[in-house]
Amino acid sequence: MSVSLTCDLVAQTLTDTVRWDGRRYLIALGQALGEVPPDFEGAGYRAAFRERAVNRQWFASLLASNAYMEGYSAGRLQQYAGVVGSDALKRDLKRHAADEARHSRSFAGLIFQIFPHLDSAWLRQEAEAHVVDLTLITPCPADYPTPTDDEILNSLILMNLFEIKALYLGNYLKPFAAAHAPAEAAEVVQESVARIAQDECYHIAYTARHIDTLLDRFGLDDVASRIAGFVEMMNKAEDYSI
């Protein structure tokens, strides 16, 4: 199931986003997911999400959680970009950080577009506190060690998997966002979620490319084993935040 669902989804994402077939990376991903299927692609996970998402209070809390997590991730990505040795990876991480910062603001705004009755000065202030200003992020110290290729590979795999999960979650979230929103806001809300999902596609693609470049050093079986191990770890957490 994993190979037909997730690998096909990722393969299409790579083709549509960067016109790249990602053959070796997809072989490693397919080998890993054939061993450890990710929960987030399964019917049980989708059903659990639907059961929670019909609750308006839970859904509003999810949007707030997404705003916080995207903001937190943006700051960490920018710091990481400051210490990696590769200029290409540095550039991609900085773009990723900027995307996540924008997503944080988007999710904060979605709370009030979908649930206008929540709009108040106090809640606006609370939501704004989740939105990161990347110019205020403190860089890592100048003597912070440059990550090794082993550390970078693990980081890239984790980012790649969480972005794949985020793409699934965006698809799960979009119809509920429209359903909860006032009729006049439903289309705008769906477009906002779709823009976030499009960014996730780019994040999947760039991390996949960097993983692919490290396959020559670490080998297919090693990379597949790492992917499987991280998927197993993700499966242990009941989490619905993007």
BALOBA-1460 file (C-alpha; in Angstrom, 3 decimals):
// residues 242
<rec num="1" residu="m" x="0.000" y="0.000" z="0.000"/>
<rec num="2" residu="s" x="2.751" y="2.462" z="0.901"/>
<rec num="3" residu="v" x="4.580" y="2.130" z="-2.374"/>
<rec num="4" residu="s" x="1.425" y="2.601" z="-4.483"/>
<rec num="5" residu="l" x="0.103" y="5.534" z="-2.452"/>
<rec num="6" residu="t" x="2.985" y="7.541" z="-1.022"/>
<rec num="7" residu="c" x="5.633" y="6.767" z="-3.632"/>
<rec num="8" residu="d" x="3.211" y="7.514" z="-6.458"/>
<rec num="9" residu="l" x="2.207" y="10.759" z="-4.751"/>
<rec num="10" residu="v" x="5.843" y="11.775" z="-4.256"/>
<rec num="11" residu="a" x="6.828" y="10.735" z="-7.792"/>
<rec num="12" residu="q" x="4.060" y="12.914" z="-9.222"/>
<rec num="13" residu="t" x="5.109" y="15.753" z="-6.915"/>
<rec num="14" residu="l" x="8.713" y="15.596" z="-8.178"/>
<rec num="15" residu="t" x="7.585" y="15.563" z="-11.808"/>
<rec num="16" residu="d" x="5.130" y="18.416" z="-11.398"/>
<rec num="17" residu="t" x="7.354" y="20.574" z="-9.176"/>
<rec num="18" residu="v" x="10.897" y="20.225" z="-10.546"/>
<rec num="19" residu="r" x="10.516" y="17.971" z="-13.626"/>
<rec num="20" residu="w" x="12.736" y="15.310" z="-12.051"/>
<rec num="21" residu="d" x="12.068" y="11.574" z="-11.925"/>
<rec num="22" residu="g" x="13.936" y="11.067" z="-8.622"/>
<rec num="23" residu="r" x="14.549" y="7.433" z="-9.520"/>
<rec num="24" residu="r" x="17.198" y="6.493" z="-6.954"/>
<rec num="25" residu="y" x="15.577" y="8.443" z="-4.147"/>
<rec num="26" residu="l" x="12.207" y="6.837" z="-4.929"/>
<rec num="27" residu="i" x="13.784" y="3.382" z="-4.870"/>
<rec num="28" residu="a" x="15.114" y="4.075" z="-1.361"/>
<rec num="29" residu="l" x="11.773" y="5.546" z="-0.265"/>
<rec num="30" residu="g" x="9.827" y="2.619" z="-1.692"/>
<rec num="31" residu="q" x="12.126" y="0.084" z="-0.050"/>
<rec num="32" residu="a" x="11.671" y="1.814" z="3.316"/>
<rec num="33" residu="l" x="7.910" y="2.272" z="3.108"/>
<rec num="34" residu="g" x="7.453" y="-1.291" z="1.946"/>
<rec num="35" residu="e" x="9.027" y="-2.299" z="5.259"/>
<rec num="36" residu="v" x="7.353" y="0.326" z="7.481"/>
<rec num="37" residu="p" x="4.151" y="1.836" z="6.057"/>
<rec num="38" residu="p" x="3.459" y="5.354" z="7.357"/>
<rec num="39" residu="d" x="0.309" y="5.691" z="9.440"/>
<rec num="40" residu="f" x="-0.571" y="9.043" z="7.897"/>
<rec num="41" residu="e" x="-1.448" y="7.475" z="4.543"/>
<rec num="42" residu="g" x="-3.795" y="4.851" z="6.025"/>
<rec num="43" residu="a" x="-7.575" y="4.762" z="6.336"/>
<rec num="44" residu="g" x="-7.375" y="4.628" z="10.129"/>
<rec num="45" residu="y" x="-5.418" y="7.888" z="10.320"/>
<rec num="46" residu="r" x="-7.779" y="9.615" z="7.887"/>
<rec num="47" residu="a" x="-10.796" y="8.434" z="9.849"/>
<rec num="48" residu="a" x="-9.294" y="9.643" z="13.131"/>
<rec num="49" residu="f" x="-8.580" y="13.027" z="11.559"/>
<rec num="50" residu="r" x="-12.130" y="13.325" z="10.221"/>
<rec num="51" residu="e" x="-13.602" y="12.360" z="13.576"/>
<rec num="52" residu="r" x="-11.697" y="15.198" z="15.254"/>
<rec num="53" residu="a" x="-11.929" y="17.754" z="12.451"/>
<rec num="54" residu="v" x="-15.742" y="17.969" z="12.558"/>
<rec num="55" residu="n" x="-15.348" y="19.545" z="15.997"/>
<rec num="56" residu="r" x="-15.014" y="23.289" z="15.435"/>
<rec num="57" residu="q" x="-13.084" y="23.911" z="18.650"/>
<rec num="58" residu="w" x="-10.593" y="21.149" z="17.861"/>
<rec num="59" residu="f" x="-10.166" y="22.437" z="14.314"/>
<rec num="60" residu="a" x="-9.497" y="25.988" z="15.520"/>
<rec num="61" residu="s" x="-6.910" y="24.590" z="17.944"/>
<rec num="62" residu="l" x="-5.296" y="22.674" z="15.076"/>
<rec num="63" residu="l" x="-4.932" y="25.869" z="13.054"/>
<rec num="64" residu="a" x="-3.313" y="27.575" z="16.060"/>
<rec num="65" residu="s" x="-0.977" y="24.608" z="16.513"/>
<rec num="66" residu="n" x="-0.017" y="24.759" z="12.827"/>
<rec num="67" residu="a" x="0.708" y="28.486" z="13.131"/>
<rec num="68" residu="y" x="3.011" y="27.817" z="16.081"/>
<rec num="69" residu="m" x="4.771" y="24.797" z="14.562"/>
<rec num="70" residu="e" x="5.385" y="26.529" z="11.226"/>
<rec num="71" residu="g" x="6.826" y="29.563" z="13.015"/>
<rec num="72" residu="y" x="9.057" y="27.433" z="15.219"/>
<rec num="73" residu="s" x="10.246" y="25.418" z="12.215"/>
<rec num="74" residu="a" x="11.039" y="28.600" z="10.275"/>
<rec num="75" residu="g" x="13.399" y="29.800" z="12.984"/>
<rec num="76" residu="r" x="15.196" y="26.483" z="13.296"/>
<rec num="77" residu="l" x="15.585" y="26.155" z="9.516"/>
<rec num="78" residu="q" x="17.122" y="29.610" z="9.284"/>
<rec num="79" residu="q" x="19.585" y="28.769" z="12.053"/>
<rec num="80" residu="y" x="20.477" y="25.486" z="10.363"/>
<rec num="81" residu="a" x="21.042" y="27.293" z="7.059"/>
<rec num="82" residu="g" x="23.644" y="29.392" z="8.818"/>
<rec num="83" residu="v" x="25.817" y="26.417" z="9.762"/>
<rec num="84" residu="v" x="25.644" y="23.990" z="6.823"/>
<rec num="85" residu="g" x="28.623" y="23.968" z="4.518"/>
<rec num="86" residu="s" x="26.857" y="23.514" z="1.172"/>
<rec num="87" residu="d" x="25.855" y="26.764" z="-0.534"/>
<rec num="88" residu="a" x="23.074" y="24.988" z="-2.441"/>
<rec num="89" residu="l" x="21.608" y="23.489" z="0.719"/>
<rec num="90" residu="k" x="21.998" y="26.816" z="2.542"/>
<rec num="91" residu="r" x="19.991" y="28.537" z="-0.199"/>
<rec num="92" residu="d" x="17.242" y="25.893" z="-0.112"/>
<rec num="93" residu="l" x="16.977" y="25.983" z="3.674"/>
<rec num="94" residu="k" x="16.628" y="29.767" z="3.666"/>
<rec num="95" residu="r" x="13.799" y="29.548" z="1.150"/>
<rec num="96" residu="h" x="12.185" y="26.814" z="3.240"/>
<rec num="97" residu="a" x="12.454" y="29.005" z="6.339"/>
<rec num="98" residu="a" x="10.793" y="31.916" z="4.519"/>
<rec num="99" residu="d" x="7.989" y="29.620" z="3.340"/>
<rec num="100" residu="e" x="7.375" y="28.309" z="6.848"/>
<rec num="101" residu="a" x="7.273" y="31.839" z="8.252"/>
<rec num="102" residu="r" x="4.670" y="32.745" z="5.653"/>
<rec num="103" residu="h" x="2.677" y="29.601" z="6.454"/>
<rec num="104" residu="s" x="2.685" y="30.560" z="10.106"/>
<rec num="105" residu="r" x="1.044" y="33.867" z="9.231"/>
<rec num="106" residu="s" x="-1.376" y="32.116" z="6.866"/>
<rec num="107" residu="f" x="-2.565" y="29.688" z="9.523"/>
<rec num="108" residu="a" x="-2.938" y="32.502" z="12.041"/>
<rec num="109" residu="g" x="-5.100" y="34.359" z="9.529"/>
<rec num="110" residu="l" x="-7.129" y="31.264" z="8.691"/>
<rec num="111" residu="i" x="-8.308" y="31.024" z="12.294"/>
<rec num="112" residu="f" x="-10.269" y="34.264" z="11.900"/>
<rec num="113" residu="q" x="-11.313" y="33.684" z="8.293"/>
<rec num="114" residu="i" x="-12.842" y="30.341" z="9.208"/>
<rec num="115" residu="f" x="-14.100" y="31.317" z="12.656"/>
<rec num="116" residu="p" x="-14.852" y="35.060" z="12.519"/>
<rec num="117" residu="h" x="-16.627" y="34.887" z="15.896"/>
<rec num="118" residu="l" x="-13.197" y="34.297" z="17.472"/>
<rec num="119" residu="d" x="-11.847" y="37.590" z="16.155"/>
<rec num="120" residu="s" x="-10.840" y="39.773" z="19.067"/>
<rec num="121" residu="a" x="-7.882" y="41.963" z="19.941"/>
<rec num="122" residu="w" x="-6.703" y="39.474" z="22.552"/>
<rec num="123" residu="l" x="-6.891" y="36.417" z="20.268"/>
<rec num="124" residu="r" x="-5.308" y="38.359" z="17.417"/>
<rec num="125" residu="q" x="-2.408" y="39.162" z="19.725"/>
<rec num="126" residu="e" x="-2.138" y="35.512" z="20.743"/>
<rec num="127" residu="a" x="-2.113" y="34.369" z="17.114"/>
<rec num="128" residu="e" x="0.410" y="37.026" z="16.136"/>
<rec num="129" residu="a" x="2.742" y="35.742" z="18.858"/>
<rec num="130" residu="h" x="3.038" y="32.491" z="16.866"/>
<rec num="131" residu="v" x="4.186" y="34.314" z="13.710"/>
<rec num="132" residu="v" x="7.957" y="34.466" z="13.480"/>
<rec num="133" residu="d" x="9.991" y="37.427" z="12.223"/>
<rec num="134" residu="l" x="13.052" y="35.807" z="10.688"/>
<rec num="135" residu="t" x="15.058" y="39.009" z="11.011"/>
<rec num="136" residu="l" x="14.861" y="38.585" z="14.793"/>
<rec num="137" residu="i" x="16.092" y="34.975" z="14.858"/>
<rec num="138" residu="t" x="19.425" y="34.685" z="16.641"/>
<rec num="139" residu="p" x="21.965" y="32.822" z="14.483"/>
<rec num="140" residu="c" x="24.007" y="29.964" z="15.875"/>
<rec num="141" residu="p" x="27.330" y="31.027" z="17.421"/>
<rec num="142" residu="a" x="30.182" y="31.596" z="14.980"/>
<rec num="143" residu="d" x="32.056" y="28.584" z="16.371"/>
<rec num="144" residu="y" x="29.054" y="26.251" z="16.009"/>
<rec num="145" residu="p" x="30.352" y="23.072" z="14.317"/>
<rec num="146" residu="t" x="29.429" y="22.439" z="10.702"/>
<rec num="147" residu="p" x="27.113" y="19.392" z="10.558"/>
<rec num="148" residu="t" x="28.650" y="16.216" z="9.165"/>
<rec num="149" residu="d" x="27.218" y="14.538" z="6.081"/>
<rec num="150" residu="d" x="25.760" y="11.867" z="8.382"/>
<rec num="151" residu="e" x="23.912" y="14.518" z="10.414"/>
<rec num="152" residu="i" x="22.771" y="16.314" z="7.282"/>
<rec num="153" residu="l" x="21.412" y="13.106" z="5.771"/>
<rec num="154" residu="n" x="19.369" y="12.384" z="8.891"/>
<rec num="155" residu="s" x="18.055" y="15.956" z="8.950"/>
<rec num="156" residu="l" x="17.118" y="15.849" z="5.271"/>
<rec num="157" residu="i" x="15.298" y="12.540" z="5.657"/>
<rec num="158" residu="l" x="13.303" y="13.839" z="8.608"/>
<rec num="159" residu="m" x="12.408" y="17.050" z="6.768"/>
<rec num="160" residu="n" x="11.453" y="15.088" z="3.678"/>
<rec num="161" residu="l" x="9.162" y="12.736" z="5.607"/>
<rec num="162" residu="f" x="7.497" y="15.509" z="7.592"/>
<rec num="163" residu="e" x="6.884" y="17.451" z="4.373"/>
<rec num="164" residu="i" x="5.306" y="14.358" z="2.801"/>
<rec num="165" residu="k" x="3.105" y="14.020" z="5.881"/>
<rec num="166" residu="a" x="2.277" y="17.741" z="5.661"/>
<rec num="167" residu="l" x="1.120" y="17.274" z="2.067"/>
<rec num="168" residu="y" x="-1.255" y="14.519" z="3.181"/>
<rec num="169" residu="l" x="-2.481" y="16.645" z="6.085"/>
<rec num="170" residu="g" x="-3.067" y="19.615" z="3.820"/>
<rec num="171" residu="n" x="-5.303" y="17.429" z="1.646"/>
<rec num="172" residu="y" x="-7.155" y="16.168" z="4.717"/>
<rec num="173" residu="l" x="-7.503" y="19.683" z="6.143"/>
<rec num="174" residu="k" x="-8.728" y="21.563" z="3.073"/>
<rec num="175" residu="p" x="-12.344" y="20.313" z="2.854"/>
<rec num="176" residu="f" x="-12.913" y="20.826" z="6.579"/>
<rec num="177" residu="a" x="-11.469" y="24.335" z="6.388"/>
<rec num="178" residu="a" x="-14.015" y="25.170" z="3.680"/>
<rec num="179" residu="a" x="-16.856" y="23.416" z="5.500"/>
<rec num="180" residu="h" x="-16.273" y="25.289" z="8.769"/>
<rec num="181" residu="a" x="-15.809" y="28.677" z="7.075"/>
<rec num="182" residu="p" x="-18.645" y="31.074" z="6.257"/>
<rec num="183" residu="a" x="-19.873" y="30.398" z="2.698"/>
<rec num="184" residu="e" x="-18.423" y="33.654" z="1.380"/>
<rec num="185" residu="a" x="-14.940" y="32.735" z="2.697"/>
<rec num="186" residu="a" x="-14.842" y="29.069" z="1.679"/>
<rec num="187" residu="e" x="-13.120" y="29.540" z="-1.692"/>
<rec num="188" residu="v" x="-10.481" y="31.925" z="-0.327"/>
<rec num="189" residu="v" x="-9.774" y="29.534" z="2.550"/>
<rec num="190" residu="q" x="-9.298" y="26.595" z="0.185"/>
<rec num="191" residu="e" x="-6.954" y="28.629" z="-2.014"/>
<rec num="192" residu="s" x="-4.861" y="29.561" z="1.032"/>
<rec num="193" residu="v" x="-4.491" y="25.924" z="2.074"/>
<rec num="194" residu="a" x="-3.679" y="24.955" z="-1.525"/>
<rec num="195" residu="r" x="-0.847" y="27.520" z="-1.655"/>
<rec num="196" residu="i" x="0.639" y="26.070" z="1.507"/>
<rec num="197" residu="a" x="0.425" y="22.572" z="0.002"/>
<rec num="198" residu="q" x="2.218" y="23.773" z="-3.140"/>
<rec num="199" residu="d" x="5.115" y="24.956" z="-0.999"/>
<rec num="200" residu="e" x="5.210" y="21.562" z="0.712"/>
<rec num="201" residu="c" x="5.651" y="20.010" z="-2.735"/>
<rec num="202" residu="y" x="8.758" y="22.116" z="-3.319"/>
<rec num="203" residu="h" x="10.106" y="21.165" z="0.108"/>
<rec num="204" residu="i" x="9.637" y="17.484" z="-0.707"/>
<rec num="205" residu="a" x="11.456" y="17.979" z="-4.005"/>
<rec num="206" residu="y" x="14.495" y="19.877" z="-2.732"/>
<rec num="207" residu="t" x="15.080" y="17.556" z="0.223"/>
<rec num="208" residu="a" x="14.732" y="14.563" z="-2.104"/>
<rec num="209" residu="r" x="17.377" y="16.012" z="-4.425"/>
<rec num="210" residu="h" x="19.848" y="16.512" z="-1.591"/>
<rec num="211" residu="i" x="19.164" y="13.007" z="-0.255"/>
<rec num="212" residu="d" x="19.805" y="11.682" z="-3.749"/>
<rec num="213" residu="t" x="23.234" y="13.347" z="-3.871"/>
<rec num="214" residu="l" x="24.171" y="11.570" z="-0.629"/>
<rec num="215" residu="l" x="23.167" y="8.131" z="-1.930"/>
<rec num="216" residu="d" x="26.552" y="7.743" z="-3.610"/>
<rec num="217" residu="r" x="28.297" y="8.034" z="-0.250"/>
<rec num="218" residu="f" x="25.914" y="6.164" z="2.029"/>
<rec num="219" residu="g" x="24.330" y="3.632" z="-0.322"/>
<rec num="220" residu="l" x="20.742" y="2.661" z="-1.023"/>
<rec num="221" residu="d" x="20.307" y="0.204" z="1.838"/>
<rec num="222" residu="d" x="21.647" y="2.610" z="4.477"/>
<rec num="223" residu="v" x="19.388" y="5.447" z="3.320"/>
<rec num="224" residu="a" x="16.359" y="3.145" z="3.109"/>
<rec num="225" residu="s" x="17.055" y="1.840" z="6.604"/>
<rec num="226" residu="r" x="17.217" y="5.388" z="7.986"/>
<rec num="227" residu="i" x="13.948" y="6.308" z="6.292"/>
<rec num="228" residu="a" x="12.241" y="3.223" z="7.714"/>
<rec num="229" residu="g" x="13.532" y="3.987" z="11.192"/>
<rec num="230" residu="f" x="12.234" y="7.558" z="11.099"/>
<rec num="231" residu="v" x="8.847" y="6.450" z="9.770"/>
<rec num="232" residu="e" x="8.606" y="3.962" z="12.632"/>
<rec num="233" residu="m" x="9.352" y="6.798" z="15.059"/>
<rec num="234" residu="m" x="6.714" y="9.049" z="13.445"/>
<rec num="235" residu="n" x="4.126" y="6.280" z="13.638"/>
<rec num="236" residu="k" x="4.429" y="6.248" z="17.437"/>
<rec num="237" residu="a" x="3.192" y="9.840" z="17.747"/>
<rec num="238" residu="e" x="-0.490" y="10.710" z="17.382"/>
<rec num="239" residu="d" x="-0.071" y="14.058" z="15.707"/>
<rec num="240" residu="y" x="-2.216" y="15.973" z="13.200"/>
<rec num="241" residu="s" x="-0.236" y="19.211" z="12.923"/>
<rec num="242" residu="i" x="1.357" y="20.101" z="9.604"/>
